Amino acid sequence: MLSPEVFNAAHHSVLCWLATVDEAGQPNVSPKEIFSVFDNEHLVIANIASPTSVRNVACNPQVCVSFIDIFVQKGVKVIGTAMNVRREEPDFAQWVAPLQTMAGTRFPIRSVLVVKARAVEPIVAPSYRLYPAETTETSQVAAAMRAYGVRAAR
């Protein structure tokens, strides 16, 4: 389910975006800084400061996680179910392991949101679909760099 393309998208994303829903059906999208593809079925996301996401997962485990390379303007979304694994639970050490190095001592991991993937779908900027003959990853990167006012590293 979580193919090398998903791993690559996650690896090239600075943030992932976790979408949850509360008990009243109100959606919430929250950026997450510490995350990883755990295996071919699971993503792990550090709960550093995510009380709303944790509360929403407790009442409705259906989630969507998006990874987007903002320069190429492509990515993937992973649809699945999440569970919150707390520090005191026996399998916490297993799930938190890939996140600890990223978090270091700067970010305390309160718990781990473990997402079991049910579906994976591509995310692409509309330009790729509307103007396929002239839209390339190179042209998208150049346009994004102009928009963000950044230059390539030398």
Helices and strands as residue ranges (DSSP letters): H 4-11, E 16-21, E 27-32, E 35-37, E 42-47, H 51-59, E 62-69, E 74-86, H 92-103, E 111-124, H 126-130, H 137-148
